[in-house]
Amino acid sequence: MTGLLIELKREDNATVFVLSGRLDTLNAPGFAQKVESDLVSSDKVIFDLTNIEYIASSGLREFLTICKKAQTSNTEVVLKGLNSDVKEVFDVTGFSQFFNIED
């Protein structure tokens, strides 16, 4: 799989984005645009990264932008299902400290 698939779900009071594939330079901008409107209209946004096989620095940058926008609208952002490689990227770059990361 070379692209990024984004599935939107609603669970209780949360918006859930189920991501699959690669979050790289080619699809990071489209990813940010797709989730932006739901950030301000939800109390909680969950990103299920179980099926993300790769994340580039551009993907990390988009997550940081999402985090900042969520803070201004008092939206909780949760990342869950990070595989060991993706979790390591978040840890090594220091991005783990900005997010609530669940297993």
C-alpha positions in Angstrom: 0.0 0.0 0.0 1.5 3.3 -1.0 -1.2 5.8 -0.2 -3.1 6.8 2.8 -6.7 5.7 3.5 -8.7 7.7 6.0 -11.9 6.3 7.4 -14.1 8.5 9.6 -16.2 7.0 12.4 -18.2 8.4 15.3 -18.0 6.8 18.7 -20.0 8.2 21.6 -18.7 11.8 21.9 -15.6 11.3 19.8 -14.6 11.5 16.2 -12.3 8.6 15.2 -10.0 8.7 12.2 -8.8 5.2 11.2 -5.7 5.7 9.1 -4.1 3.0 6.9 -1.0 3.0 4.8 1.8 5.6 4.7 1.6 9.2 6.0 4.3 10.7 3.9 5.2 13.9 2.0 2.7 13.2 -0.8 -0.4 12.7 1.3 0.3 14.7 4.6 -1.3 17.9 3.3 -4.5 16.1 2.2 -4.6 14.3 5.6 -4.5 17.7 7.5 -7.2 19.2 5.3 -9.5 16.2 5.8 -9.4 16.3 9.6 -9.3 20.0 10.1 -13.1 20.6 10.2 -13.7 17.8 12.6 -11.2 19.2 15.1 -13.3 22.3 15.9 -16.6 20.4 16.0 -15.6 17.6 18.3 -14.7 17.4 22.0 -12.4 14.4 21.4 -10.6 13.2 18.2 -9.0 9.8 18.2 -6.5 8.8 15.5 -6.3 5.0 15.2 -2.9 4.4 13.7 -3.0 0.6 14.0 -2.6 0.2 10.2 0.0 3.0 9.6 3.1 1.4 8.4 5.2 4.6 7.9 5.2 8.2 9.0 7.5 10.8 7.5 8.5 14.1 9.1 5.8 15.8 7.1 3.3 13.6 8.7 4.6 14.5 12.2 4.5 18.1 11.3 0.8 17.8 10.4 0.1 16.0 13.7 1.8 18.9 15.5 -0.4 21.4 13.6 -3.5 19.3 14.5 -2.4 19.3 18.1 -2.1 23.1 18.2 -5.4 23.7 16.5 -7.1 21.2 18.9 -5.7 23.1 21.9 -7.3 26.3 20.7 -10.7 24.7 20.5 -10.3 22.6 23.7 -10.4 19.3 21.7 -8.7 16.3 23.2 -6.5 14.5 20.7 -5.7 10.8 21.3 -3.4 8.6 19.3 -3.8 4.8 19.6 -2.5 1.6 18.0 0.9 2.9 17.2 3.2 0.0 16.0 6.7 -0.1 17.5 8.3 1.7 14.5 5.8 4.5 14.4 5.9 4.8 18.3 9.7 5.1 18.1 9.5 7.9 15.6 7.2 9.8 18.0 9.4 9.1 20.9 12.8 9.9 19.2 11.4 13.2 17.9 9.9 14.2 21.2 6.4 14.3 19.7 5.1 11.8 22.2 5.0 14.5 24.9 2.4 16.4 23.0 -0.2 13.6 22.7 -2.2 11.3 24.8 -1.0 7.9 23.4 -3.0 4.8 24.1 -2.2 1.2 23.2 
